[in-house]
Each structure stands twice: as C-alpha cells, then as structure tokens.
Amino acid sequence: MTITKTIRLGVAAVAIATLLNGCVTENHTTPLAASSSTAAPRSMEAAEAAVARIPGAEFKAARAWDGTTAYVIATLSVTDAFSGDPAALIDYSLAQLGSQNEVDRGRLVRFSFEGPGQNADTTKALLASLGIDSARYAGGSSLELANQDLDDRYGPWPAAVPEPPASLITNG
C-alpha cells in the first residue's frame, strides 16, 4: 500500500469516526433546563420529604424510560390518616416535583394517586379542577400529564419551592 493510500484511508477513518461519534450519545438524564443553572440544587428526595411531612401522605417519583424517551413516573399515596383536601395535596405534590432539579420531567409525567376512594377517574377530575389535563395510560390507573399544563401551573422546570397550603398543615 502506498503512503498516499494509507493517508487517505486514515483521513476517511477519522472522518467516519467523527460522524458516528455525533450520532451516539450516552445521555442517561436529560440536561438541566437553562433556568436551573441559577437554581440552588434540590433533590427529588427533598421534594418527597416535603410531601411526607403531611400526615398520611407519601410521594415517590423517579426517572423512567419508554425506549429512549425519558419521563417521570410519580405516585402520590394517602392513608386514612390523611384528612386534607385531595386536590390541594395533588397540587402541592406536583409543585414539589416541579421544584426539584435532580430529575427533569422528560417528555411527560405519568401520575397515580392511590388511597381510599381514589381511582383514575377521581384523580382525573381532581387534576382537571387544577387546570391540568390528563390521559389514562393504557387503560390502567396512571394518568399522563403534559409538560405544558405543568409549566402553565407551576412555571418552567425547575420551579420555585412551594409552601404547604394551610389546608394541609396540622398543628400538633
């Protein structure tokens, strides 16, 4: 092989490798939103802990994937010990989700509200009362929430850390 041919093959190999490198990414989490660069770091654990301070309430959220599409799966659970307004609790929990900057929402939030008397239809009605449209996921108990509705209600991700509504605070 001539030196010229070797150089051409080397240049071609570098060009192909460069082009392929642009196609392959290892983005395991979606980058932080531009507004998050000025926000103080706030973990998902902090958001979940804020909801857990409400008696009888628990909120868990985590990154999930549908193929290569990232989203968040979030579950709000209540026990008989919860005596507050369910719509206010949903609102507060979703605001908490929006206030953390550890895991962005990705394409959507898949949301479930579990507790006495709750099902997908009652949850859908509670979300509608907050101005958040939802669609049932695959006929199950979870609902898909669009990012635009969440941004309209809570502000762009990450949003401000919410204060608990007075209706959810118990003294004692």
Salt bridges, closest charged atoms under 4 A:
GLU26 OE1 - HIS28 NE2 3.97
GLU48 OE1 - LYS60 NZ 4.00
ASP91 OD1 - ARG153 NE 2.83
ASP104 OD1 - ARG63 NH2 2.92
ASP121 OD1 - ARG136 NH2 2.64
GLU144 OE2 - ARG110 NH2 2.82
ASP151 OD1 - ARG105 NH2 2.23
